[in-house]
Amino acid sequence: MPDLHPHPGVTGPRGERVLVRRSARRRRSVSITRREGDLVVAIPASMSRREEAQWVRRMIDQLSRKEERTIAPRRSDEQLAARAVELSELYLDSRARPTSVQWSTRQQRRWGSCTPTEGSIRLSSRLQGMPSWVVDSVLVHELVHLLVPGHGPEFQALMDRYPQAQRARGFLEGVAWEQDLPAPREPDEPREARD
């Protein structure tokens, strides 16, 4: 993107590269957006470099504060187990009774898993920081597996009791799609050179 230039010495709250776009159309407004893993700060073309530096820092601070408010709190294994009991009561008539519920750092391809014979449930630690309704959906999914193997009609009927199940599924599909994207090919790079 030719109208973007990197802002030196500053990174985003997650270590993102910060790019600045100067616009002749802008008179006073400044905005920050996420684009392809970078942060883009749009400013008026008339701003000095000093003003640019001030606004870039200000916008990153504002974004950081906003995201801190919207990110779900991290739960301990004990809190996760207590939430499993609550969800079983709310949506499964307390029929699902796990013996253990814990976070797992070893699950990189699955959001959750359970071992019905042991009654154990593990959720991927990648879910930490995601919205609570997403974590709850994965937890309900694994609780249902304690009652029903597979994903047939009985499983679906129980899963449908959780009102945000479809929304959470779409959210997780989007996250998985983003994480599994191949690296973009440069316009002049031959196809076979890409990994």
N, CA and C atoms as a LAMMPS dump frame, in Angstrom:
ITEM: TIMESTEP
0
ITEM: NUMBER OF ATOMS
585
ITEM: BOX BOUNDS ff ff ff
-5.0000000000000000e+02 5.0000000000000000e+02
-5.0000000000000000e+02 5.0000000000000000e+02
-5.0000000000000000e+02 5.0000000000000000e+02
ITEM: ATOMS id mol type element x y z
1 1 1 N 0.844 -1.179 0
2 1 2 C 0 0 0
3 1 3 C 0.887 1.239 0
4 2 1 N 0.972 1.899 -1.116
5 2 2 C 1.918 2.996 -1.267
6 2 3 C 1.64 4.204 -0.38
7 3 1 N 0.396 4.425 0.053
8 3 2 C 0.092 5.606 0.859
9 3 3 C 0.397 5.407 2.341
10 4 1 N 0.927 4.247 2.711
11 4 2 C 1.246 3.955 4.104
12 4 3 C 2.747 3.989 4.324
13 5 1 N 3.153 4.513 5.479
14 5 2 C 4.57 4.439 5.846
15 5 3 C 4.681 4.007 7.312
16 6 1 N 5.691 3.197 7.628
17 6 2 C 5.853 2.73 9.012
18 6 3 C 6.2 3.89 9.939
19 7 1 N 5.657 3.818 11.14
20 7 2 C 5.998 4.817 12.152
21 7 3 C 7.105 4.219 13.012
22 8 1 N 8.293 4.796 13.001
23 8 2 C 9.441 4.186 13.681
24 8 3 C 9.344 4.222 15.205
25 9 1 N 9.861 3.151 15.817
26 9 2 C 10.02 3.124 17.269
27 9 3 C 8.765 2.898 18.071
28 10 1 N 7.643 2.58 17.416
29 10 2 C 6.388 2.378 18.134
30 10 3 C 5.757 1.085 17.636
31 11 1 N 5.231 0.3 18.583
32 11 2 C 4.473 -0.895 18.206
33 11 3 C 3.121 -0.843 18.886
34 12 1 N 2.207 -1.649 18.381
35 12 2 C 0.864 -1.711 18.95
36 12 3 C 0.836 -2.483 20.249
37 13 1 N -0.338 -2.582 20.885
38 13 2 C -0.463 -3.265 22.172
39 13 3 C -0.114 -4.748 22.117
40 14 1 N -0.201 -5.346 20.948
41 14 2 C 0.147 -6.765 20.782
42 14 3 C 1.434 -6.918 19.972
43 15 1 N 2.207 -5.848 19.881
44 15 2 C 3.455 -5.884 19.131
45 15 3 C 3.29 -5.641 17.643
46 16 1 N 2.122 -5.165 17.218
47 16 2 C 1.864 -4.935 15.806
48 16 3 C 2.725 -3.801 15.254
49 17 1 N 2.98 -3.886 13.972
50 17 2 C 3.645 -2.789 13.269
51 17 3 C 2.632 -1.653 13.151
52 18 1 N 3.099 -0.416 13.29
53 18 2 C 2.226 0.751 13.19
54 18 3 C 2.548 1.476 11.885
55 19 1 N 1.51 1.643 11.065
56 19 2 C 1.644 2.343 9.797
57 19 3 C 0.838 3.632 9.863
58 20 1 N 1.32 4.652 9.172
59 20 2 C 0.618 5.935 9.14
60 20 3 C 0.187 6.203 7.702
61 21 1 N -1.05 6.649 7.566
62 21 2 C -1.564 7.06 6.254
63 21 3 C -1.914 8.539 6.34
64 22 1 N -1.222 9.336 5.555
65 22 2 C -1.518 10.768 5.483
66 22 3 C -2.55 10.987 4.383
67 23 1 N -3.577 11.752 4.697
68 23 2 C -4.652 11.984 3.744
69 23 3 C -4.88 13.478 3.533
70 24 1 N -4.89 13.878 2.291
71 24 2 C -5.161 15.282 1.959
72 24 3 C -6.62 15.632 2.237
73 25 1 N -7.489 14.651 2.232
74 25 2 C -8.915 14.887 2.502
75 25 3 C -9.198 15.182 3.965
76 26 1 N -8.405 14.595 4.832
77 26 2 C -8.625 14.806 6.267
78 26 3 C -8.202 16.208 6.656
79 27 1 N -9.018 16.832 7.452
80 27 2 C -8.684 18.179 7.934
81 27 3 C -8.24 18.142 9.401
82 28 1 N -9.016 17.439 10.233
83 28 2 C -8.707 17.401 11.66
84 28 3 C -8.789 16.006 12.268
85 29 1 N -9.566 15.126 11.672
86 29 2 C -9.823 13.834 12.32
87 29 3 C -8.632 12.885 12.207
88 30 1 N -8.514 12.035 13.225
89 30 2 C -7.475 11.004 13.292
90 30 3 C -8.188 9.716 13.671
91 31 1 N -7.804 8.6 13.045
92 31 2 C -8.428 7.321 13.372
93 31 3 C -7.373 6.224 13.4
94 32 1 N -7.738 5.117 14.039
95 32 2 C -6.847 3.954 14.085
96 32 3 C -7.686 2.723 13.76
97 33 1 N -7.147 1.853 12.912
98 33 2 C -7.827 0.621 12.544
99 33 3 C -6.818 -0.518 12.467
100 34 1 N -7.327 -1.729 12.532
101 34 2 C -6.488 -2.913 12.333
102 34 3 C -6.649 -3.329 10.875
103 35 1 N -5.525 -3.623 10.226
104 35 2 C -5.571 -4.075 8.84
105 35 3 C -4.459 -5.085 8.608
106 36 1 N -4.857 -6.331 8.308
107 36 2 C -3.914 -7.388 7.958
108 36 3 C -2.791 -7.541 8.997
109 37 1 N -3.153 -7.479 10.268
110 37 2 C -2.177 -7.666 11.335
111 37 3 C -1.408 -6.423 11.741
112 38 1 N -1.625 -5.322 11.05
113 38 2 C -0.967 -4.048 11.378
114 38 3 C -1.985 -3.078 11.959
115 39 1 N -1.486 -2.018 12.582
116 39 2 C -2.336 -0.904 12.991
117 39 3 C -2.108 0.224 12.004
118 40 1 N -3.191 0.822 11.526
119 40 2 C -3.09 1.933 10.58
120 40 3 C -3.69 3.17 11.236
121 41 1 N -2.856 4.211 11.37
122 41 2 C -3.305 5.479 11.934
123 41 3 C -3.443 6.446 10.763
124 42 1 N -4.668 6.928 10.545
125 42 2 C -4.93 7.88 9.458
126 42 3 C -4.946 9.286 10.034
127 43 1 N -4.139 10.167 9.425
128 43 2 C -4.003 11.549 9.913
129 43 3 C -4.106 12.518 8.736
130 44 1 N -4.369 13.79 9.027
131 44 2 C -4.342 14.788 7.955
132 44 3 C -2.921 14.943 7.39
133 45 1 N -2.814 15.14 6.1
134 45 2 C -1.512 15.306 5.452
135 45 3 C -0.772 16.538 5.972
136 46 1 N -1.504 17.51 6.472
137 46 2 C -0.893 18.76 6.93
138 46 3 C -0.209 18.652 8.296
139 47 1 N -0.329 17.545 8.987
140 47 2 C 0.282 17.414 10.321
141 47 3 C 1.798 17.365 10.224
142 48 1 N 2.434 17.98 11.215
143 48 2 C 3.898 17.911 11.293
144 48 3 C 4.307 16.528 11.804
145 49 1 N 5.576 16.201 11.687
146 49 2 C 6.075 14.912 12.191
147 49 3 C 5.893 14.825 13.707
148 50 1 N 6.07 15.937 14.377
149 50 2 C 5.889 15.972 15.834
150 50 3 C 4.434 15.676 16.203
151 51 1 N 3.498 16.322 15.507
152 51 2 C 2.076 16.068 15.747
153 51 3 C 1.729 14.615 15.416
154 52 1 N 2.313 14.105 14.34
155 52 2 C 2.091 12.704 13.971
156 52 3 C 2.497 11.776 15.118
157 53 1 N 3.693 12 15.663
158 53 2 C 4.194 11.155 16.755
159 53 3 C 3.267 11.227 17.967
160 54 1 N 2.791 12.426 18.297
161 54 2 C 1.879 12.586 19.432
162 54 3 C 0.57 11.843 19.194
163 55 1 N 0.014 11.977 17.995
164 55 2 C -1.265 11.344 17.694
165 55 3 C -1.15 9.83 17.6
166 56 1 N -0.046 9.34 17.074
167 56 2 C 0.145 7.889 16.986
168 56 3 C 0.142 7.303 18.398
169 57 1 N 0.918 7.884 19.299
170 57 2 C 0.947 7.382 20.681
171 57 3 C -0.425 7.49 21.35
172 58 1 N -1.084 8.595 21.121
173 58 2 C -2.4 8.821 21.723
174 58 3 C -3.415 7.781 21.227
175 59 1 N -3.416 7.497 19.928
176 59 2 C -4.363 6.543 19.361
177 59 3 C -4.065 5.115 19.823
178 60 1 N -2.793 4.765 19.945
179 60 2 C -2.434 3.429 20.435
180 60 3 C -2.847 3.28 21.891
181 61 1 N -2.628 4.303 22.699
182 61 2 C -3.057 4.257 24.101
183 61 3 C -4.578 4.102 24.193
184 62 1 N -5.296 4.851 23.361
185 62 2 C -6.759 4.791 23.357
186 62 3 C -7.229 3.386 22.946
187 63 1 N -6.622 2.818 21.921
188 63 2 C -6.975 1.474 21.472
189 63 3 C -6.682 0.449 22.57
190 64 1 N -5.535 0.579 23.228
191 64 2 C -5.168 -0.347 24.306
192 64 3 C -6.196 -0.316 25.428
193 65 1 N -6.595 0.87 25.837
194 65 2 C -7.592 0.997 26.908
195 65 3 C -8.926 0.378 26.487
196 66 1 N -9.329 0.636 25.261
197 66 2 C -10.59 0.089 24.753
198 66 3 C -10.55 -1.433 24.735
199 67 1 N -9.463 -2.008 24.242
200 67 2 C -9.368 -3.457 24.149
201 67 3 C -9.263 -4.106 25.522
202 68 1 N -8.629 -3.457 26.473
203 68 2 C -8.556 -3.996 27.833
204 68 3 C -9.94 -4.12 28.444
205 69 1 N -10.814 -3.177 28.107
206 69 2 C -12.179 -3.211 28.643
207 69 3 C -13.015 -4.311 27.996
208 70 1 N -12.734 -4.642 26.729
209 70 2 C -13.583 -5.594 26.02
210 70 3 C -13.086 -7.029 26.083
211 71 1 N -11.838 -7.251 26.448
212 71 2 C -11.313 -8.606 26.519
213 71 3 C -11.797 -9.273 27.801
214 72 1 N -12.247 -10.501 27.645
215 72 2 C -12.777 -11.241 28.79
216 72 3 C -11.668 -11.507 29.813
217 73 1 N -12.031 -11.541 31.079
218 73 2 C -11.022 -11.838 32.105
219 73 3 C -10.526 -13.274 31.971
220 74 1 N -9.3 -13.49 32.368
221 74 2 C -8.735 -14.843 32.324
222 74 3 C -9.258 -15.622 33.531
223 75 1 N -9.685 -16.831 33.251
224 75 2 C -10.234 -17.673 34.314
225 75 3 C -9.206 -18.709 34.744
226 76 1 N -9.235 -19.054 36.012
227 76 2 C -8.393 -20.133 36.524
228 76 3 C -9.093 -21.465 36.232
229 77 1 N -8.382 -22.568 36.446
230 77 2 C -8.996 -23.891 36.287
231 77 3 C -10.189 -24.046 37.235
232 78 1 N -10.058 -23.509 38.447
233 78 2 C -11.144 -23.604 39.428
234 78 3 C -12.376 -22.826 38.955
235 79 1 N -12.145 -21.637 38.408
236 79 2 C -13.262 -20.842 37.893
237 79 3 C -13.912 -21.525 36.693
238 80 1 N -13.089 -22.144 35.867
239 80 2 C -13.598 -22.858 34.697
240 80 3 C -14.462 -24.046 35.137
241 81 1 N -14.008 -24.773 36.149
242 81 2 C -14.775 -25.915 36.669
243 81 3 C -16.101 -25.443 37.272
244 82 1 N -16.068 -24.338 38.004
245 82 2 C -17.297 -23.794 38.596
246 82 3 C -18.27 -23.356 37.496
247 83 1 N -17.727 -22.766 36.436
248 83 2 C -18.582 -22.331 35.32
249 83 3 C -19.197 -23.544 34.622
250 84 1 N -18.456 -24.639 34.523
251 84 2 C -18.992 -25.858 33.916
252 84 3 C -20.21 -26.357 34.702
253 85 1 N -20.116 -26.314 36.032
254 85 2 C -21.246 -26.732 36.871
255 85 3 C -22.447 -25.821 36.611
256 86 1 N -22.221 -24.508 36.563
257 86 2 C -23.308 -23.549 36.291
258 86 3 C -23.96 -23.814 34.948
259 87 1 N -23.134 -24.031 33.907
260 87 2 C -23.672 -24.253 32.562
261 87 3 C -24.441 -25.564 32.477
262 88 1 N -23.962 -26.584 33.177
263 88 2 C -24.681 -27.86 33.209
264 88 3 C -26.054 -27.683 33.855
265 89 1 N -26.107 -26.892 34.928
266 89 2 C -27.384 -26.6 35.587
267 89 3 C -28.314 -25.831 34.658
268 90 1 N -27.776 -24.786 34.006
269 90 2 C -28.593 -23.919 33.163
270 90 3 C -29.127 -24.6 31.91
271 91 1 N -28.294 -25.38 31.246
272 91 2 C -28.658 -25.879 29.921
273 91 3 C -28.802 -27.396 29.808
274 92 1 N -28.323 -28.14 30.79
275 92 2 C -28.336 -29.601 30.669
276 92 3 C -28.974 -30.281 31.874
277 93 1 N -29.796 -29.551 32.61
278 93 2 C -30.508 -30.104 33.767
279 93 3 C -29.57 -30.775 34.765
280 94 1 N -28.339 -30.248 34.88
281 94 2 C -27.299 -30.757 35.797
282 94 3 C -26.889 -32.203 35.495
283 95 1 N -27.176 -32.686 34.298
284 95 2 C -26.856 -34.08 33.955
285 95 3 C -25.374 -34.289 33.659
286 96 1 N -24.706 -33.275 33.117
287 96 2 C -23.275 -33.405 32.82
288 96 3 C -22.49 -33.06 34.075
289 97 1 N -21.717 -34.017 34.552
290 97 2 C -20.952 -33.817 35.793
291 97 3 C -19.485 -34.152 35.55
292 98 1 N -18.722 -33.181 35.109
293 98 2 C -17.302 -33.465 34.871
294 98 3 C -16.55 -33.683 36.179
295 99 1 N -15.548 -34.546 36.13
296 99 2 C -14.702 -34.766 37.308
297 99 3 C -13.559 -33.759 37.35
298 100 1 N -13.168 -33.257 36.173
299 100 2 C -12.146 -32.201 36.126
300 100 3 C -12.356 -31.347 34.881
301 101 1 N -12.065 -30.066 35.046
302 101 2 C -12.142 -29.112 33.937
303 101 3 C -10.908 -28.234 34.057
304 102 1 N -10.13 -28.158 32.982
305 102 2 C -8.902 -27.36 33.058
306 102 3 C -8.501 -26.817 31.695
307 103 1 N -7.656 -25.808 31.753
308 103 2 C -7.069 -25.23 30.546
309 103 3 C -5.925 -26.125 30.08
310 104 1 N -5.709 -26.174 28.784
311 104 2 C -4.617 -26.969 28.228
312 104 3 C -3.817 -26.128 27.234
313 105 1 N -2.513 -26.097 27.429
314 105 2 C -1.643 -25.388 26.474
315 105 3 C -1.234 -26.313 25.337
316 106 1 N -1.612 -27.571 25.394
317 106 2 C -1.208 -28.549 24.386
318 106 3 C -2.182 -28.632 23.214
319 107 1 N -3.335 -28.019 23.329
320 107 2 C -4.337 -28.097 22.26
321 107 3 C -4.188 -26.918 21.307
322 108 1 N -3.537 -27.161 20.198
323 108 2 C -3.319 -26.091 19.225
324 108 3 C -4.28 -26.179 18.042
325 109 1 N -4.897 -27.328 17.829
326 109 2 C -5.812 -27.515 16.709
327 109 3 C -7.262 -27.672 17.135
328 110 1 N -7.493 -27.893 18.409
329 110 2 C -8.856 -28.067 18.927
330 110 3 C -9.139 -26.974 19.937
331 111 1 N -10.421 -26.628 20.042
332 111 2 C -10.814 -25.638 21.046
333 111 3 C -11.067 -26.322 22.384
334 112 1 N -11.473 -27.578 22.338
335 112 2 C -11.734 -28.3 23.566
336 112 3 C -11.754 -29.791 23.308
337 113 1 N -11.683 -30.559 24.39
338 113 2 C -11.788 -32.002 24.286
339 113 3 C -12.287 -32.544 25.607
340 114 1 N -12.846 -33.756 25.534
341 114 2 C -13.267 -34.402 26.775
342 114 3 C -13.02 -35.895 26.663
343 115 1 N -12.878 -36.511 27.803
344 115 2 C -12.739 -37.962 27.905
345 115 3 C -13.912 -38.434 28.755
346 116 1 N -14.991 -38.865 28.088
347 116 2 C -16.202 -39.233 28.835
348 116 3 C -15.984 -40.327 29.88
349 117 1 N -15.1 -41.289 29.594
350 117 2 C -14.879 -42.371 30.563
351 117 3 C -14.268 -41.86 31.859
352 118 1 N -13.493 -40.785 31.757
353 118 2 C -12.881 -40.185 32.955
354 118 3 C -13.686 -38.998 33.475
355 119 1 N -14.534 -38.427 32.613
356 119 2 C -15.287 -37.228 32.986
357 119 3 C -14.455 -35.964 32.945
358 120 1 N -13.331 -35.996 32.214
359 120 2 C -12.451 -34.822 32.19
360 120 3 C -12.682 -33.978 30.931
361 121 1 N -12.574 -32.678 31.116
362 121 2 C -12.724 -31.703 30.033
363 121 3 C -11.494 -30.812 30.031
364 122 1 N -10.986 -30.552 28.835
365 122 2 C -9.857 -29.639 28.659
366 122 3 C -10.23 -28.602 27.598
367 123 1 N -9.978 -27.34 27.886
368 123 2 C -10.19 -26.279 26.907
369 123 3 C -8.842 -25.702 26.516
370 124 1 N -8.707 -25.396 25.246
371 124 2 C -7.467 -24.81 24.754
372 124 3 C -7.227 -23.455 25.412
373 125 1 N -6.011 -23.235 25.853
374 125 2 C -5.669 -21.941 26.462
375 125 3 C -5.754 -20.816 25.434
376 126 1 N -5.862 -21.15 24.141
377 126 2 C -6.06 -20.117 23.112
378 126 3 C -7.391 -19.405 23.292
379 127 1 N -8.313 -20.02 24.033
380 127 2 C -9.604 -19.391 24.303
381 127 3 C -9.502 -18.29 25.357
382 128 1 N -8.418 -18.311 26.152
383 128 2 C -8.24 -17.282 27.185
384 128 3 C -8.259 -15.912 26.509
385 129 1 N -9.022 -15.014 27.032
386 129 2 C -9.101 -13.672 26.474
387 129 3 C -10.191 -13.516 25.432
388 130 1 N -10.81 -14.614 24.99
389 130 2 C -11.93 -14.508 24.057
390 130 3 C -13.184 -14.167 24.848
391 131 1 N -14.222 -13.686 24.177
392 131 2 C -15.449 -13.334 24.906
393 131 3 C -15.992 -14.516 25.716
394 132 1 N -16.596 -14.218 26.842
395 132 2 C -17.11 -15.254 27.744
396 132 3 C -18.116 -16.164 27.059
397 133 1 N -18.979 -15.609 26.191
398 133 2 C -19.989 -16.431 25.526
399 133 3 C -19.352 -17.445 24.577
400 134 1 N -18.146 -17.165 24.085
401 134 2 C -17.436 -18.124 23.229
402 134 3 C -16.875 -19.251 24.094
403 135 1 N -16.225 -18.893 25.191
404 135 2 C -15.683 -19.903 26.112
405 135 3 C -16.832 -20.777 26.638
406 136 1 N -17.942 -20.145 27.003
407 136 2 C -19.088 -20.905 27.499
408 136 3 C -19.601 -21.887 26.451
409 137 1 N -19.633 -21.494 25.201
410 137 2 C -20.12 -22.366 24.136
411 137 3 C -19.24 -23.605 23.988
412 138 1 N -17.927 -23.409 24.029
413 138 2 C -17.011 -24.55 23.933
414 138 3 C -17.185 -25.449 25.154
415 139 1 N -17.362 -24.842 26.303
416 139 2 C -17.568 -25.617 27.536
417 139 3 C -18.862 -26.429 27.458
418 140 1 N -19.943 -25.805 26.981
419 140 2 C -21.208 -26.536 26.815
420 140 3 C -21.025 -27.677 25.816
421 141 1 N -20.32 -27.425 24.736
422 141 2 C -20.054 -28.452 23.728
423 141 3 C -19.41 -29.682 24.376
424 142 1 N -18.394 -29.439 25.186
425 142 2 C -17.696 -30.566 25.835
426 142 3 C -18.57 -31.206 26.912
427 143 1 N -19.376 -30.428 27.609
428 143 2 C -20.306 -30.994 28.584
429 143 3 C -21.309 -31.921 27.898
430 144 1 N -21.8 -31.509 26.736
431 144 2 C -22.743 -32.346 25.993
432 144 3 C -22.074 -33.659 25.594
433 145 1 N -20.785 -33.603 25.253
434 145 2 C -20.074 -34.836 24.901
435 145 3 C -19.957 -35.802 26.084
436 146 1 N -20.052 -35.305 27.291
437 146 2 C -20.082 -36.218 28.439
438 146 3 C -21.374 -37.039 28.44
439 147 1 N -22.401 -36.508 27.768
440 147 2 C -23.701 -37.18 27.722
441 147 3 C -23.936 -37.927 26.41
442 148 1 N -23.408 -37.374 25.312
443 148 2 C -23.696 -37.905 23.986
444 148 3 C -22.413 -37.964 23.16
445 149 1 N -22.056 -39.155 22.653
446 149 2 C -20.896 -39.206 21.756
447 149 3 C -21.29 -38.696 20.363
448 150 1 N -20.334 -38.236 19.624
449 150 2 C -20.609 -37.782 18.259
450 150 3 C -21.366 -36.471 18.218
451 151 1 N -21.754 -36.079 16.994
452 151 2 C -22.426 -34.799 16.783
453 151 3 C -23.772 -34.974 16.089
454 152 1 N -24.467 -36.063 16.396
455 152 2 C -25.744 -36.372 15.763
456 152 3 C -26.881 -35.499 16.268
457 153 1 N -28.123 -35.892 15.915
458 153 2 C -29.307 -35.081 16.277
459 153 3 C -29.486 -34.868 17.781
460 154 1 N -29.208 -35.897 18.584
461 154 2 C -29.35 -35.737 20.036
462 154 3 C -28.353 -34.714 20.565
463 155 1 N -27.105 -34.795 20.068
464 155 2 C -26.08 -33.827 20.456
465 155 3 C -26.533 -32.419 20.07
466 156 1 N -26.983 -32.248 18.822
467 156 2 C -27.404 -30.926 18.34
468 156 3 C -28.559 -30.359 19.152
469 157 1 N -29.503 -31.223 19.497
470 157 2 C -30.654 -30.762 20.289
471 157 3 C -30.204 -30.213 21.641
472 158 1 N -29.252 -30.895 22.28
473 158 2 C -28.738 -30.41 23.564
474 158 3 C -27.897 -29.147 23.375
475 159 1 N -27.097 -29.131 22.337
476 159 2 C -26.239 -27.965 22.08
477 159 3 C -27.075 -26.727 21.773
478 160 1 N -28.194 -26.922 21.101
479 160 2 C -29.072 -25.799 20.741
480 160 3 C -29.707 -25.133 21.96
481 161 1 N -29.618 -25.759 23.117
482 161 2 C -30.127 -25.125 24.334
483 161 3 C -29.292 -23.899 24.722
484 162 1 N -28.03 -23.912 24.302
485 162 2 C -27.18 -22.748 24.589
486 162 3 C -27.47 -21.706 23.511
487 163 1 N -28.05 -20.563 23.879
488 163 2 C -28.555 -19.614 22.878
489 163 3 C -27.485 -18.965 21.976
490 164 1 N -26.248 -18.952 22.378
491 164 2 C -25.213 -18.3 21.568
492 164 3 C -24.327 -19.309 20.828
493 165 1 N -24.782 -20.551 20.729
494 165 2 C -23.96 -21.61 20.124
495 165 3 C -23.572 -21.292 18.683
496 166 1 N -24.526 -20.911 17.857
497 166 2 C -24.22 -20.635 16.447
498 166 3 C -23.317 -19.41 16.301
499 167 1 N -23.587 -18.394 17.097
500 167 2 C -22.758 -17.182 17.053
501 167 3 C -21.316 -17.511 17.438
502 168 1 N -21.14 -18.309 18.494
503 168 2 C -19.801 -18.688 18.944
504 168 3 C -19.101 -19.545 17.896
505 169 1 N -19.844 -20.426 17.266
506 169 2 C -19.254 -21.267 16.218
507 169 3 C -18.716 -20.401 15.082
508 170 1 N -19.507 -19.423 14.658
509 170 2 C -19.055 -18.502 13.608
510 170 3 C -17.828 -17.715 14.029
511 171 1 N -17.811 -17.278 15.276
512 171 2 C -16.666 -16.531 15.802
513 171 3 C -15.406 -17.396 15.727
514 172 1 N -15.505 -18.635 16.203
515 172 2 C -14.343 -19.529 16.224
516 172 3 C -13.912 -19.933 14.816
517 173 1 N -14.862 -20.077 13.908
518 173 2 C -14.497 -20.369 12.521
519 173 3 C -13.705 -19.213 11.928
520 174 1 N -14.103 -17.993 12.253
521 174 2 C -13.364 -16.823 11.785
522 174 3 C -11.951 -16.77 12.352
523 175 1 N -11.821 -17.064 13.628
524 175 2 C -10.492 -17.082 14.256
525 175 3 C -9.627 -18.159 13.618
526 176 1 N -10.193 -19.35 13.438
527 176 2 C -9.436 -20.451 12.843
528 176 3 C -9.027 -20.112 11.407
529 177 1 N -9.919 -19.51 10.66
530 177 2 C -9.622 -19.135 9.272
531 177 3 C -8.469 -18.138 9.236
532 178 1 N -8.526 -17.141 10.115
533 178 2 C -7.466 -16.129 10.145
534 178 3 C -6.122 -16.748 10.506
535 179 1 N -6.102 -17.651 11.454
536 179 2 C -4.849 -18.248 11.912
537 179 3 C -4.268 -19.23 10.907
538 180 1 N -5.111 -19.824 10.086
539 180 2 C -4.641 -20.82 9.129
540 180 3 C -4.383 -20.255 7.744
541 181 1 N -4.511 -18.948 7.582
542 181 2 C -4.272 -18.338 6.272
543 181 3 C -2.825 -18.523 5.841
544 182 1 N -2.612 -18.869 4.572
545 182 2 C -1.223 -18.91 4.095
546 182 3 C -0.683 -17.493 3.983
547 183 1 N 0.623 -17.38 4.027
548 183 2 C 1.244 -16.065 3.897
549 183 3 C 0.879 -15.476 2.542
550 184 1 N 0.527 -14.187 2.48
551 184 2 C 0.164 -13.589 1.191
552 184 3 C 1.374 -13.558 0.259
553 185 1 N 1.105 -13.775 -1.016
554 185 2 C 2.15 -13.789 -2.031
555 185 3 C 2.389 -12.369 -2.513
556 186 1 N 3.643 -12.008 -2.656
557 186 2 C 3.99 -10.708 -3.219
558 186 3 C 3.58 -10.711 -4.689
559 187 1 N 3.149 -9.569 -5.247
560 187 2 C 2.647 -9.542 -6.619
561 187 3 C 3.619 -10.12 -7.652
562 188 1 N 4.924 -9.91 -7.481
563 188 2 C 5.864 -10.375 -8.489
564 188 3 C 6.525 -11.706 -8.107
565 189 1 N 6.101 -12.312 -6.987
566 189 2 C 6.681 -13.567 -6.53
567 189 3 C 6.009 -14.732 -7.269
568 190 1 N 6.792 -15.649 -7.846
569 190 2 C 6.191 -16.8 -8.522
570 190 3 C 5.451 -17.688 -7.53
571 191 1 N 4.4 -18.345 -7.997
572 191 2 C 3.566 -19.183 -7.132
573 191 3 C 4.349 -20.27 -6.433
574 192 1 N 5.283 -20.931 -7.106
575 192 2 C 5.998 -22.045 -6.494
576 192 3 C 6.975 -21.604 -5.401
577 193 1 N 7.298 -20.323 -5.311
578 193 2 C 8.228 -19.845 -4.276
579 193 3 C 7.53 -19.676 -2.934
580 194 1 N 6.184 -19.676 -2.946
581 194 2 C 5.441 -19.463 -1.714
582 194 3 C 5.362 -20.735 -0.894
583 195 1 N 5.484 -20.637 0.421
584 195 2 C 5.325 -21.796 1.313
585 195 3 C 3.94 -21.783 1.906
